[in-house]
Amino acid sequence: MALLHGSWHGMIDDSYTSNTRIMSTQTADAREWLVDWFDRQTAIPESTLREETDADYLQEGWIDSMLFIGMISSIEDEFDIEFSNDEFQDGSFATLDGLAELIAEKTSTGT
């Protein structure tokens, strides 16, 4: 019985690891898309975008409110997702890392 339990436990761990790896890849892909978008739409150097993925892009003045709306529209179109009002209030929404994680989560769950 212990062997069966151990084997079953291993399958759960493998599934978790696989899902984590997929989410990690989706997050990296979303972050890359965001860096590219900011690089094309703003004067912020790409090196800064890559080094400061935890910076608050609104507070730093990287984009204004009009560009923010355009970014949200582009993200929703590109990743076939929709953001809720609650998600806009989440502080992680204001960083490239946080936004990339949210995009990855929404694309993996289809919400």
TILO-525355 format. One record per residue (C-alpha): residue number from 1; residue in one letter; chain; x, y, z. Coordinates in Angstrom, 1 decimal. Example, Ala and Ser with C-alpha at 12.3 -4.5 7.8 and 13.67 -1.06 7.14 Angstrom:
  num  residuo  cadena      xx      yy      zz
    1        A       A    12.3    -4.5     7.8
    2        S       A    13.7    -1.1     7.1
END
This chain:
  num  residuo  cadena      xx      yy      zz
    1        M       A     0.0     0.0     0.0
    2        A       A     2.9     2.4     0.8
    3        L       A     4.3     1.9    -2.7
    4        L       A     0.9     2.7    -4.3
    5        H       A     0.6     5.8    -2.2
    6        G       A     4.1     6.8    -3.0
    7        S       A     3.5     6.4    -6.8
    8        W       A     0.3     8.3    -6.6
    9        H       A     2.0    11.1    -4.7
   10        G       A     4.7    11.2    -7.3
   11        M       A     2.1    11.7   -10.1
   12        I       A     0.6    14.7    -8.2
   13        D       A     4.0    16.2    -7.7
   14        D       A     4.8    15.7   -11.4
   15        S       A     1.5    17.3   -12.4
   16        Y       A     2.1    20.2   -10.1
   17        T       A     5.6    20.7   -11.5
   18        S       A     4.3    20.5   -15.0
   19        N       A     1.6    23.1   -14.3
   20        T       A     4.1    25.3   -12.6
   21        R       A     6.4    25.1   -15.6
   22        I       A     3.6    25.9   -18.0
   23        M       A     2.5    28.9   -15.9
   24        S       A     6.2    30.0   -15.7
   25        T       A     6.5    29.8   -19.5
   26        Q       A     3.2    31.7   -20.0
   27        T       A     4.4    34.4   -17.5
   28        A       A     7.7    34.7   -19.4
   29        D       A     5.9    35.0   -22.7
   30        A       A     3.5    37.6   -21.4
   31        R       A     6.3    39.6   -19.8
   32        E       A     8.2    39.5   -23.1
   33        W       A     5.1    40.7   -24.9
   34        L       A     4.7    43.5   -22.4
   35        V       A     8.4    44.6   -22.7
   36        D       A     8.0    44.6   -26.5
   37        W       A     4.8    46.7   -26.2
   38        F       A     6.4    49.2   -23.9
   39        D       A     9.5    49.4   -26.1
   40        R       A     7.4    50.2   -29.2
   41        Q       A     5.0    52.6   -27.5
   42        T       A     7.2    54.5   -25.1
   43        A       A    10.7    56.1   -25.0
   44        I       A    11.7    53.9   -22.0
   45        P       A    14.9    52.0   -22.9
   46        E       A    14.4    48.3   -23.4
   47        S       A    17.2    47.6   -20.8
   48        T       A    15.2    49.6   -18.2
   49        L       A    12.1    47.7   -19.0
   50        R       A    13.9    44.4   -18.6
   51        E       A    15.6    45.4   -15.4
   52        E       A    12.7    47.1   -13.7
   53        T       A     9.8    44.7   -14.2
   54        D       A     8.7    45.3   -10.7
   55        A       A     8.5    49.1   -11.1
   56        D       A     5.0    50.8   -11.1
   57        Y       A     4.8    51.9   -14.7
   58        L       A     2.1    54.4   -14.0
   59        Q       A     3.8    56.0   -11.0
   60        E       A     7.1    56.1   -12.9
   61        G       A     5.4    57.9   -15.7
   62        W       A     6.2    55.3   -18.4
   63        I       A     2.7    55.7   -19.8
   64        D       A    -0.2    58.0   -19.3
   65        S       A    -3.9    57.2   -18.9
   66        M       A    -4.7    57.2   -22.6
   67        L       A    -1.8    54.8   -23.4
   68        F       A    -2.8    52.7   -20.4
   69        I       A    -6.3    52.2   -22.0
   70        G       A    -4.6    51.3   -25.3
   71        M       A    -2.3    48.8   -23.6
   72        I       A    -5.3    47.1   -21.8
   73        S       A    -7.1    46.9   -25.2
   74        S       A    -4.0    45.4   -26.9
   75        I       A    -3.5    42.9   -24.1
   76        E       A    -7.2    41.8   -24.1
   77        D       A    -7.0    41.4   -27.9
   78        E       A    -3.7    39.6   -28.0
   79        F       A    -4.4    37.2   -25.2
   80        D       A    -8.2    36.9   -25.7
   81        I       A    -8.9    37.8   -22.1
   82        E       A   -10.9    40.4   -20.3
   83        F       A    -9.9    42.2   -17.1
   84        S       A   -12.4    42.8   -14.3
   85        N       A   -12.7    46.0   -12.3
   86        D       A   -11.3    44.2    -9.3
   87        E       A    -8.2    43.2   -11.2
   88        F       A    -7.6    46.9   -12.1
   89        Q       A    -7.6    47.7    -8.4
   90        D       A    -4.9    45.0    -7.6
   91        G       A    -1.6    46.7    -7.0
   92        S       A     0.3    43.9    -8.9
   93        F       A    -1.5    45.2   -12.0
   94        A       A     0.7    48.2   -12.1
   95        T       A     4.0    46.3   -12.6
   96        L       A     5.2    44.3   -15.7
   97        D       A     5.8    41.3   -13.5
   98        G       A     2.4    41.4   -11.8
   99        L       A     0.6    42.0   -15.1
  100        A       A     2.5    39.2   -16.8
  101        E       A     1.4    36.8   -14.0
  102        L       A    -2.2    37.9   -14.2
  103        I       A    -2.2    37.4   -18.0
  104        A       A    -0.6    34.0   -17.6
  105        E       A    -3.2    33.0   -14.9
  106        K       A    -6.1    34.3   -17.1
  107        T       A    -4.9    32.5   -20.2
  108        S       A    -4.3    29.2   -18.4
  109        T       A    -7.8    29.3   -16.8
  110        G       A    -9.6    30.8   -19.8
  111        T       A   -11.1    33.6   -17.8
END
